[in-house]
């Protein structure tokens, strides 16, 4: 026993002292705190609770739980994050844990695992933040893995498989090479040209009259349209052939749009040449005209080449609740103000409000501040009702706009951060690989890639570098102290 430390109770060699009366001192990252056994033993499976009984087990037992121990002060030292520890110890006093603002959720989760505190004690709001961060890491890991798959060359694969991968990367990943970027720009230009031709073809001055007196598109415009459809068809077929998962490819939304963009051309061509034999010519012409209208679907192909349109689509998908509230507000207002307008306008002999359903149209164009003027009130009360209706419409439309804009900005910024993080992760992998072997620098990897021998060597070195990064999804090893703590 050591004298001069009366605040610590004497511990018998047989461990007969009651752990509830035990007082321990913990120093975490320079922050010193005192705990009592009766508080810690509420959760006996935690690391701090194990410290209460470790003194009787000798130094082996002590150092299995902490980084260092001072027998003179009887103080346990831990090289951990003190800010996270301050939050974690709340479980012993309040039965729940709240994560402070500014602490990385993944680092905090690792700290909770080190202190052996179950995640069920984490508050729901903090769990949501943790889930969001884990999704971001999974997305970064997915992007990094896709890039690594593109860099890797499996010598065991057949020549056809390697050719498929090259075609897929050439058509689906413009950032992979300069020719792929040129193809993406050409595809974008073909979409624009096809859309412009579809619009210009409807101008009467540019149309020609056939033998039967019917107006039709100019033959030059039809030739341009045929060339564009040929490009779209070739592009879709090559992407389908090179796709690693053809069922998923066929059911993808953007690929369905591609089919809808090229299908009307072939259907109308078939009806023009074969349909006349099966049905009346007028019916064939009506069907062809309806199919030509479906060509507007090709404008949605721009979303494949525009990250802004993709971001807008995602923001609208995430804003269904706000859009639903907007439609509900407008529906209630339209019903109320159209009924009031119909009632107030009945006293006027020249009223334009013939029925409440007809008044719905007036309420829609008034609340959305369009105001065509084809239906308008003529009485004083009717005008007052109209003034209140468009004021309410402005307010109803303005309220949900801010959350929708926030969803757009948040997703757009998140995509930029994820893209930067994935590139940074690849740079770290390359740097860590270069530090391992002086000769195995970036030039060596390029030489091996040109020689077609980088398969096993490259993958083994990548595994080494994975352990030095924060993306644990790419490695089977688990490390508590990771680069993620730098984001606090």
Phi, psi and omega per residue, in radians:
X1 nan 2.642 -3.083
X2 -1.962 2.295 -3.111
X3 -1.444 2.895 3.088
X4 1.399 0.195 3.117
X5 -2.286 1.146 -3.047
X6 -1.229 -0.356 -3.127
X7 -1.247 -0.294 3.083
X8 -1.715 2.208 3.098
X9 -1.185 2.635 3.092
X10 -1.204 2.433 -3.140
X11 -1.940 2.076 3.098
X12 -1.230 2.699 -3.138
X13 -1.120 -0.431 -3.137
X14 -1.608 0.067 3.076
X15 1.227 0.588 -3.069
X16 -1.396 -0.220 -3.135
X17 -1.158 2.486 3.117
X18 -1.293 2.267 -3.086
X19 -1.175 -0.405 -3.135
X20 -1.148 -0.426 -3.132
X21 -1.625 0.023 -3.077
X22 -1.312 2.444 3.082
X23 -2.140 2.197 -3.122
X24 -2.148 2.654 3.120
X25 -2.004 2.233 -3.105
X26 -2.105 2.267 3.106
X27 -2.020 1.883 -3.095
X28 -1.957 1.906 3.107
X29 1.019 0.560 -3.139
X30 1.611 -0.109 3.106
X31 -1.717 2.094 -3.034
X32 -1.776 2.266 3.133
X33 -2.408 2.632 -3.131
X34 -1.966 2.361 -3.139
X35 -2.259 2.748 3.137
X36 -2.036 2.598 -3.049
X37 -1.072 -0.661 -3.104
X38 -1.129 -0.512 3.094
X39 -1.348 -0.732 -3.068
X40 -1.250 -0.571 -3.075
X41 -1.279 -0.031 3.022
X42 -1.121 -0.506 3.125
X43 -2.233 1.402 -2.993
X44 -1.143 -0.306 -3.101
X45 -1.507 -0.064 3.136
X46 -1.402 2.828 -3.090
X47 -1.167 -0.674 3.141
X48 -1.148 -0.642 3.094
X49 -1.162 -0.573 3.108
X50 -1.217 -0.441 3.095
X51 -1.139 -0.459 -3.092
X52 -1.078 -0.669 -3.055
X53 -1.845 0.084 -3.054
X54 -1.402 -0.336 -3.091
X55 -1.108 -0.625 -3.136
X56 -1.293 -0.183 -3.119
X57 -1.624 0.017 3.129
X58 1.523 -3.134 -3.059
X59 -1.183 -0.544 3.109
X60 -1.065 -0.721 3.119
X61 -1.199 -0.632 -3.116
X62 -1.187 -0.861 -3.055
X63 -1.327 -0.154 2.999
X64 -1.343 -0.226 -3.106
X65 -1.941 -0.409 -3.072
X66 -2.330 2.975 3.131
X67 -1.469 -0.549 3.141
X68 -2.745 2.819 -3.095
X69 -2.572 2.326 3.100
X70 -1.854 1.841 -3.116
X71 -1.178 -0.441 3.121
X72 -1.182 -0.760 3.121
X73 -1.652 -0.148 -3.062
X74 0.884 0.974 -3.056
X75 -2.172 2.317 3.140
X76 -1.664 2.339 -3.099
X77 -1.974 2.383 3.105
X78 -2.329 2.278 3.065
X79 -1.585 1.228 -3.112
X80 -2.235 3.113 -3.107
X81 -1.360 2.014 -3.115
X82 -1.191 -0.575 -3.136
X83 -1.143 -0.744 3.101
X84 -1.174 -0.634 -3.127
X85 -1.119 -0.649 3.116
X86 -1.065 -0.595 3.110
X87 -1.332 -0.666 -3.054
X88 -1.193 -0.621 -3.096
X89 -1.205 -0.192 3.098
X90 -1.103 -0.372 -3.132
X91 -1.113 -0.518 -3.129
X92 -1.338 -0.316 -3.102
X93 -1.915 -0.591 -3.049
X94 -2.077 -0.173 3.114
X95 1.360 0.131 3.088
X96 -2.653 2.852 -3.063
X97 -2.215 2.362 3.029
X98 -2.079 2.320 -3.125
X99 -1.508 2.225 3.141
X100 -1.217 2.660 3.104
X101 -1.174 2.372 3.135
X102 1.770 -0.202 3.111
X103 -1.591 2.325 3.124
X104 -1.123 2.229 -3.105
X105 -1.056 -0.676 -3.119
X106 -1.204 -0.717 3.073
X107 -1.091 -0.696 -3.140
X108 -1.136 -0.677 3.084
X109 -1.092 -0.731 3.103
X110 -1.116 -0.653 3.098
X111 -1.139 -0.701 3.106
X112 -1.122 -0.668 3.096
X113 -1.163 -0.643 3.114
X114 -1.135 -0.767 -3.133
X115 -1.417 0.059 3.063
X116 1.029 0.733 3.087
X117 -1.834 2.226 -3.074
X118 -1.184 2.531 -3.137
X119 -1.182 -0.249 -3.137
X120 -1.160 -0.340 3.113
X121 -1.410 -0.165 3.113
X122 -1.312 2.348 -3.110
X123 -1.105 2.693 -3.052
X124 -1.069 -0.665 -3.131
X125 -1.126 -0.655 3.115
X126 -1.272 -0.580 3.082
X127 -1.107 -0.661 3.114
X128 -1.114 -0.707 3.098
X129 -1.119 -0.710 3.116
X130 -1.129 -0.734 3.122
X131 -1.106 -0.683 3.115
X132 -1.116 -0.735 3.131
X133 -1.173 -0.643 3.109
X134 -1.151 -0.659 3.082
X135 -1.112 -0.677 3.099
X136 -1.105 -0.749 3.129
X137 -1.124 -0.685 3.098
X138 -1.110 -0.671 3.110
X139 -1.170 -0.722 3.093
X140 -1.102 -0.763 3.121
X141 -1.070 -0.683 3.135
X142 -1.138 -0.738 -3.139
X143 -1.171 -0.727 3.117
X144 -1.109 -0.734 -3.121
X145 -1.132 -0.654 3.090
X146 -1.095 -0.718 3.120
X147 -1.164 -0.715 3.111
X148 -1.133 -0.649 3.092
X149 -1.117 -0.623 3.106
X150 -1.219 -0.605 -3.132
X151 -1.303 -0.596 -3.073
X152 -1.327 2.558 3.097
X153 -2.216 2.031 -3.131
X154 -1.573 1.958 -3.098
X155 -1.176 -0.358 -3.116
X156 -1.346 -0.255 -3.125
X157 -1.307 2.656 3.110
X158 -1.268 2.891 3.140
X159 -1.117 -0.596 3.122
X160 -1.152 -0.706 3.114
X161 -1.107 -0.768 3.124
X162 -1.136 -0.628 3.085
X163 -1.147 -0.686 3.084
X164 -1.054 -0.784 -3.138
X165 -1.090 -0.709 3.139
X166 -1.126 -0.749 3.125
X167 -1.138 -0.754 -3.140
X168 -1.073 -0.796 3.122
X169 -1.166 -0.607 -3.122
X170 -1.159 -0.653 -3.068
X171 -1.646 -0.519 -3.013
X172 -1.764 -0.298 -3.044
X173 -2.245 1.513 -3.106
X174 -1.074 -0.473 -3.101
X175 -1.330 -0.113 -3.066
X176 -1.269 -0.543 -3.108
X177 -2.806 2.928 3.121
X178 -1.183 -0.783 3.083
X179 -1.050 -0.635 3.099
X180 -1.127 -0.624 3.102
X181 -1.177 -0.657 3.106
X182 -1.129 -0.730 3.115
X183 -1.094 -0.699 3.122
X184 -1.111 -0.702 3.112
X185 -1.158 -0.718 3.102
X186 -1.082 -0.749 3.115
X187 -1.075 -0.706 3.103
X188 -1.095 -0.741 3.137
X189 -1.157 -0.673 3.107
X190 -1.107 -0.657 3.105
X191 -1.110 -0.796 3.130
X192 -1.107 -0.781 -3.131
X193 -1.083 -0.773 -3.141
X194 -1.091 -0.704 3.138
X195 -1.173 -0.714 3.131
X196 -1.146 -0.730 3.132
X197 -1.094 -0.680 3.126
X198 -1.082 -0.668 -3.130
X199 -1.332 -0.761 -3.107
X200 -1.162 -0.547 -3.128
X201 -1.115 -0.260 3.132
X202 -1.572 -0.074 3.115
X203 -1.276 2.162 -3.073
X204 -1.018 -0.631 -3.086
X205 -1.181 -0.380 -3.119
X206 -1.719 0.001 3.122
X207 -1.578 2.770 3.103
X208 -2.061 2.796 -3.117
X209 -1.841 2.267 -3.133
X210 -1.449 -3.027 -3.089
X211 -1.142 -0.444 -3.109
X212 -1.638 0.068 3.102
X213 1.521 0.130 3.125
X214 -1.580 2.463 3.113
X215 -1.367 2.461 3.135
X216 -2.539 2.894 -3.104
X217 -1.136 2.669 3.108
X218 -1.130 2.427 -3.116
X219 -0.984 -0.562 3.109
X220 -1.133 -0.748 3.118
X221 -1.145 -0.645 3.098
X222 -1.131 -0.646 3.105
X223 -1.144 -0.727 3.095
X224 -1.109 -0.725 3.120
X225 -1.085 -0.714 3.126
X226 -1.122 -0.706 3.112
X227 -1.112 -0.735 3.125
X228 -1.117 -0.762 3.118
X229 -1.107 -0.658 3.079
X230 -1.075 -0.702 3.095
X231 -1.137 -0.799 -3.137
X232 -1.075 -0.704 -3.125
X233 -1.146 -0.808 3.135
X234 -1.087 -0.716 -3.139
X235 -1.118 -0.767 -3.115
X236 -1.170 -0.744 -3.126
X237 -1.116 -0.759 3.135
X238 -1.123 -0.703 3.124
X239 -1.187 -0.635 3.116
X240 -1.176 -0.744 -3.130
X241 -1.141 -0.706 -3.081
X242 -1.507 -0.076 -3.101
X243 -1.146 2.329 3.105
X244 -1.241 -0.454 3.120
X245 -2.307 1.661 -3.001
X246 -1.213 -0.580 3.108
X247 -1.160 -0.808 3.089
X248 -1.099 -0.644 3.115
X249 -1.112 -0.796 -3.086
X250 -1.174 -0.539 -3.098
X251 -1.613 -0.041 3.117
X252 -1.165 2.502 -3.066
X253 -1.066 -0.815 -3.100
X254 -1.157 -0.573 3.108
X255 -1.273 -0.573 3.029
X256 -1.114 -0.684 3.073
X257 -1.079 -0.695 3.105
X258 -1.055 -0.728 3.127
X259 -1.136 -0.752 3.133
X260 -1.140 -0.433 -3.130
X261 -1.336 -0.543 -3.074
X262 -1.820 -0.367 -3.082
X263 -1.106 -0.740 -3.120
X264 -1.002 -0.581 -3.124
X265 -1.097 -0.820 -3.100
X266 -1.264 -0.604 3.107
X267 -1.182 -0.771 3.121
X268 -1.149 -0.617 3.087
X269 -1.124 -0.707 3.117
X270 -1.163 -0.740 3.140
X271 -1.145 -0.627 -3.105
X272 -1.153 -0.679 -3.068
X273 -1.591 -0.537 -3.064
X274 -1.999 -0.429 -3.040
X275 -1.188 -0.507 -3.109
X276 -1.119 -0.447 3.122
X277 -1.369 -0.381 -3.065
X278 -1.779 -0.405 -3.099
X279 -2.535 3.068 -3.132
X280 -1.179 2.650 -3.093
X281 -1.109 -0.637 3.136
X282 -1.114 -0.697 3.103
X283 -1.137 -0.661 3.099
X284 -1.092 -0.772 -3.127
X285 -1.122 -0.687 3.091
X286 -1.123 -0.708 3.130
X287 -1.162 -0.706 3.112
X288 -1.125 -0.705 3.128
X289 -1.110 -0.719 3.109
X290 -1.121 -0.665 3.126
X291 -1.208 -0.585 3.109
X292 -1.124 -0.566 3.111
X293 -1.120 -0.534 -3.127
X294 -1.175 -0.166 3.125
X295 -1.147 -0.266 3.125
X296 -1.124 -0.282 3.139
X297 -1.123 -0.396 -3.085
X298 -1.204 -0.341 3.111
X299 -1.127 -0.457 3.113
X300 -1.249 -0.232 3.073
X301 -1.141 -0.339 3.107
X302 -1.087 -0.464 -3.133
X303 -1.099 -0.417 3.126
X304 -1.179 -0.521 -3.071
X305 -1.870 0.046 -3.092
X306 -2.164 1.987 3.090
X307 -1.203 -0.488 3.115
X308 -1.126 -0.764 3.103
X309 -1.155 -0.653 3.086
X310 -1.118 -0.713 3.114
X311 -1.138 -0.715 3.111
X312 -1.096 -0.743 3.116
X313 -1.072 -0.762 3.120
X314 -1.131 -0.713 3.140
X315 -1.089 -0.684 3.107
X316 -1.188 -0.637 3.096
X317 -1.140 -0.665 3.124
X318 -1.353 -0.151 -3.067
X319 -1.931 0.419 3.131
X320 -1.036 -0.645 -3.134
X321 -1.136 -0.796 3.136
X322 -1.155 -0.716 3.106
X323 -1.149 -0.626 3.077
X324 -1.115 -0.725 3.088
X325 -1.098 -0.710 3.122
X326 -1.058 -0.820 3.136
X327 -1.140 -0.623 3.122
X328 -1.158 -0.785 3.107
X329 -1.017 -0.818 -3.112
X330 -1.151 -0.665 -3.130
X331 -1.132 -0.760 3.115
X332 -1.119 -0.795 -3.128
X333 -1.116 -0.721 3.138
X334 -1.080 -0.766 -3.125
X335 -1.142 -0.783 -3.075
X336 -1.173 -0.894 -3.032
X337 -1.276 -0.512 3.074
X338 -1.214 -0.673 3.094
X339 -1.154 -0.753 3.115
X340 -1.138 -0.732 -3.141
X341 -1.107 -0.696 3.118
X342 -1.116 -0.752 -3.109
X343 -1.151 -0.772 -3.074
X344 -1.261 -0.434 -3.082
X345 -1.591 -0.057 -3.117
X346 -1.217 -0.394 -3.138
X347 -1.330 -0.281 -3.134
X348 -1.521 2.312 -3.078
X349 -1.195 -0.456 -3.132
X350 -1.857 0.626 -3.103
X351 -1.088 2.522 3.085
X352 -1.738 -0.069 3.138
X353 -1.627 1.560 -3.061
X354 -1.381 -0.515 -3.135
X355 -2.766 2.885 3.125
X356 -1.167 -0.764 3.075
X357 -1.018 -0.635 3.083
X358 -1.189 -0.553 3.114
X359 -1.221 -0.336 3.082
X360 -1.005 -0.719 -3.139
X361 -1.079 -0.765 3.096
X362 -1.069 -0.743 -3.118
X363 -1.155 -0.646 -3.141
X364 -1.128 -0.907 -3.077
X365 -1.246 -0.365 3.106
X366 -1.409 -0.820 -3.105
X367 -1.206 -0.475 3.080
X368 -1.581 0.129 3.080
X369 1.030 0.537 3.063
X370 -1.463 -0.980 3.029
X371 1.041 1.259 3.112
X372 -1.184 -0.539 -3.138
X373 1.561 0.073 3.118
X374 -1.303 -0.500 3.034
X375 -2.227 2.234 -3.118
X376 -2.634 2.653 -3.131
X377 -1.358 2.663 -3.128
X378 -2.102 -0.253 3.120
X379 -1.635 2.859 -3.126
X380 -1.161 -0.787 3.120
X381 -1.139 -0.630 3.104
X382 -1.121 -0.703 3.097
X383 -1.163 -0.675 3.085
X384 -1.109 -0.730 3.084
X385 -1.085 -0.666 3.116
X386 -1.158 -0.698 3.128
X387 -1.099 -0.776 3.139
X388 -1.154 -0.621 -3.092
X389 -1.156 -0.773 -3.110
X390 -1.327 -0.444 3.017
X391 -1.159 -0.764 3.083
X392 -1.132 -0.612 3.117
X393 -1.133 -0.723 3.108
X394 -1.070 -0.758 -3.133
X395 -1.171 -0.747 -3.109
X396 -1.118 -0.630 3.141
X397 -1.329 -0.624 -3.060
X398 -1.279 -0.541 -3.033
X399 -1.069 -0.851 -3.087
X400 -1.425 -0.089 -3.051
X401 -1.159 -0.707 -3.078
X402 -1.077 -0.816 3.079
X403 -1.065 -0.624 3.128
X404 -1.145 -0.745 3.098
X405 -1.118 -0.697 3.114
X406 -1.086 -0.707 3.099
X407 -1.088 -0.695 3.129
X408 -1.132 -0.853 -3.108
X409 -1.138 -0.714 -3.121
X410 -1.113 -0.790 -3.121
X411 -1.194 -0.695 3.139
X412 -1.100 -0.802 3.111
X413 -1.149 -0.644 3.133
X414 -1.116 -0.719 3.125
X415 -1.125 -0.648 3.102
X416 -1.180 -0.702 3.123
X417 -1.141 -0.751 -3.135
X418 -1.122 -0.693 3.123
X419 -1.127 -0.741 3.114
X420 -1.155 -0.699 -3.135
X421 -1.132 -0.685 3.123
X422 -1.128 -0.744 3.106
X423 -1.135 -0.704 3.127
X424 -1.124 -0.632 3.132
X425 -1.143 -0.713 3.100
X426 -1.142 -0.660 3.087
X427 -1.107 -0.687 3.102
X428 -1.143 -0.704 3.108
X429 -1.069 -0.750 3.140
X430 -1.169 -0.700 3.133
X431 -1.143 -0.779 3.140
X432 -1.140 -0.628 3.088
X433 -1.171 -0.669 -3.141
X434 -1.196 -0.573 3.116
X435 -1.222 -0.490 -3.110
X436 -1.200 -0.682 -3.111
X437 -2.409 2.167 -3.117
X438 -1.130 -0.715 -3.135
X439 -1.286 -0.449 -3.106
X440 -1.515 0.997 -3.112
X441 -1.517 -2.957 -3.095
X442 -1.110 -0.620 3.134
X443 -1.117 -0.581 3.127
X444 -1.166 -0.712 3.114
X445 -1.097 -0.681 3.127
X446 -1.176 -0.678 3.108
X447 -1.114 -0.764 3.131
X448 -1.118 -0.624 3.123
X449 -1.144 -0.703 3.132
X450 -1.185 -0.562 3.137
X451 -1.445 -0.151 3.131
X452 1.292 0.475 -3.086
X453 -2.057 0.234 -2.981
X454 -1.463 -0.046 -3.036
X455 -0.891 -1.361 -3.050
X456 -1.206 -0.648 -3.108
X457 -1.136 -0.811 -3.104
X458 -1.117 -0.767 -3.095
X459 -1.159 -0.635 3.140
X460 -1.171 -0.660 3.137
X461 -1.254 -0.591 3.082
X462 -1.118 -0.657 3.126
X463 -1.069 -0.657 3.117
X464 -1.128 -0.751 -3.095
X465 -1.250 -0.444 3.136
X466 -1.042 -0.640 -3.061
X467 -1.192 -0.269 -3.142
X468 -1.650 0.005 -3.107
X469 -1.900 3.042 -3.085
X470 -1.605 -0.084 -3.114
X471 -1.517 1.582 -3.118
X472 -1.228 -0.258 -3.132
X473 -1.199 -0.353 -3.139
X474 -1.615 -0.007 -3.097
X475 -2.421 2.575 3.111
X476 -1.453 -0.285 -3.138
X477 -1.379 2.770 -3.085
X478 -2.221 2.221 -3.124
X479 -2.285 2.373 3.139
X480 -1.456 -0.758 -3.117
X481 -1.562 1.797 -3.043
X482 -2.240 3.003 -3.135
X483 -1.150 -0.238 3.131
X484 -1.069 -0.437 -3.113
X485 -1.173 -0.260 3.121
X486 -1.266 -0.216 -3.101
X487 -1.570 0.101 3.139
X488 -1.220 nan nan
